[in-house]
Amino acid sequence: MPRIMPYIVRLVPPSIKPAVRRVYHLPADILDSVLRRRDPLTPPKGKIFFGGGDFDKIGREYFRYFVNLGGLKPHERVLDVGCGIGRMAVPLTRYLSAEGSYEGFDVFPEGIRWCRENITPKYPNLRFQVADIKNKEYNPSGRFAASEYTFPYEDASFDFVLLTSVFTHLLPEELEKYLSEIRRVLAPNGRCLASFFLLNDDSLGAIRSGASTISFRHDFGGYRAKDADTPEAAIAYPEDYVRSLYTERGLSIAEPIHYGAWPGRRSFLSYQDIVVAVNKGSA
Ligand SMILES: C[S@@+](CC[C@H](N)C(=O)[O-])C[C@H]1O[C@@H](n2cnc3c(N)ncnc32)[C@H](O)[C@@H]1O
């Protein structure tokens, strides 16, 4: 049943999407609340404003990648770019020590409000803020352009930056600016773990043959999108382009890239492609 939600949501104007979601999930949310089967840090389904899948399970899955692929330690300083409604923050509440810290920012105010009201009061070393940046899919009336946005943090102030399913919604000039900002805020030897839809021979072949789970049928020259009117709904980038952006910024990709299931691969780590990189530059 919840699988039809993305189709319903696509048909309604952005301003009423949150209300539609709330109403649609209301019966399940009431039941979860009555039966006390929702963790207090997990938002009700009607408040989760993106994607599908099991919120807690996906958070736990990525948490393993942060530790096992990105080498995240409990005492480190974490930045979550596009933190949504705290899906990645929840497992970090149980991992980060008092010395460790977490900052998250996002363009969608409702998600940040939830995190500030439900996570920070119990875990004050996890903080959240809104960035009023325009994104056609998530914040169409935002004031600032992502391509000109300076992250509100000092240089070299993080050991670990994560972006889960965020570069998959940014346009090229936004991706480029964000990678520059990530390089700026990362301490020397700090790591960045980001997910992508990467275009290479393998995934392009799958797109052409129809095996890919996302059609990416619209070629914008430089990237592909599933939706011509709102490319930000899902964007795929050529792997060579992404690699060159990282290299230009002194972000060294830790090989191998962990390719995902999205183009219909039989062997994969996750759904999206996962890129881990190390800041090889000086502060
Ligand atoms: C698919 S959701 C993923 C959310 C979160 N990273 C997670 O995995 O739970 C994409 C997120 O990117 C955010 N976003 C879109 N454009 C952004 C931008 N320019 N800067 C920061 N976040 C952005 C959206 O508001 C949304 O929360």
The ligand as an SDF file (V2000), in Angstrom:
LIG
                    3D

 27 29  0  0  0  0  0  0  0  0999 V2000
   16.2540   11.7300   -0.1750 C   0  0  0  0  0  0  0  0  0  0  0  0
   16.3660   12.9310    1.0560 S   0  0  0  0  0  0  0  0  0  0  0  0
   17.6400   12.2390    2.0760 C   0  0  0  0  0  0  0  0  0  0  0  0
   17.6540   12.7950    3.4620 C   0  0  0  0  0  0  0  0  0  0  0  0
   18.7470   12.2450    4.3830 C   0  0  0  0  0  0  0  0  0  0  0  0
   20.0590   12.4990    3.8590 N   0  0  0  0  0  0  0  0  0  0  0  0
   18.5390   10.7790    4.6210 C   0  0  0  0  0  0  0  0  0  0  0  0
   19.2330    9.9600    4.0270 O   0  0  0  0  0  0  0  0  0  0  0  0
   17.6540   10.4540    5.4060 O   0  0  0  0  0  0  0  0  0  0  0  0
   17.2060   14.2860    0.2550 C   0  0  0  0  0  0  0  0  0  0  0  0
   17.4270   15.4310    1.1890 C   0  0  0  0  0  0  0  0  0  0  0  0
   18.2320   16.4250    0.5870 O   0  0  0  0  0  0  0  0  0  0  0  0
   17.7600   17.6710    1.0310 C   0  0  0  0  0  0  0  0  0  0  0  0
   18.2770   18.7230    0.1420 N   0  0  0  0  0  0  0  0  0  0  0  0
   17.8730   19.0400   -1.1020 C   0  0  0  0  0  0  0  0  0  0  0  0
   18.6020   20.0700   -1.5890 N   0  0  0  0  0  0  0  0  0  0  0  0
   19.5000   20.3880   -0.6260 C   0  0  0  0  0  0  0  0  0  0  0  0
   20.5260   21.3500   -0.5190 C   0  0  0  0  0  0  0  0  0  0  0  0
   20.8050   22.1860   -1.5170 N   0  0  0  0  0  0  0  0  0  0  0  0
   21.2460   21.3910    0.6200 N   0  0  0  0  0  0  0  0  0  0  0  0
   20.9900   20.5480    1.6510 C   0  0  0  0  0  0  0  0  0  0  0  0
   20.0290   19.6090    1.5990 N   0  0  0  0  0  0  0  0  0  0  0  0
   19.2930   19.5250    0.4860 C   0  0  0  0  0  0  0  0  0  0  0  0
   16.2600   17.4960    1.0070 C   0  0  0  0  0  0  0  0  0  0  0  0
   15.5620   18.4640    1.7330 O   0  0  0  0  0  0  0  0  0  0  0  0
   16.1300   16.1100    1.6040 C   0  0  0  0  0  0  0  0  0  0  0  0
   16.0700   16.1400    3.0130 O   0  0  0  0  0  0  0  0  0  0  0  0
  1  2  1  0
  2  3  1  0
  2 10  1  0
  3  4  1  0
  4  5  1  0
  5  6  1  0
  5  7  1  0
  7  8  2  0
  7  9  1  0
 10 11  1  0
 11 12  1  0
 11 26  1  0
 12 13  1  0
 13 14  1  0
 13 24  1  0
 14 15  1  0
 14 23  1  0
 15 16  2  0
 16 17  1  0
 17 18  1  0
 17 23  2  0
 18 19  1  0
 18 20  2  0
 20 21  1  0
 21 22  2  0
 22 23  1  0
 24 25  1  0
 24 26  1  0
 26 27  1  0
M  CHG  2   2   1   9  -1
M  END
$$$$
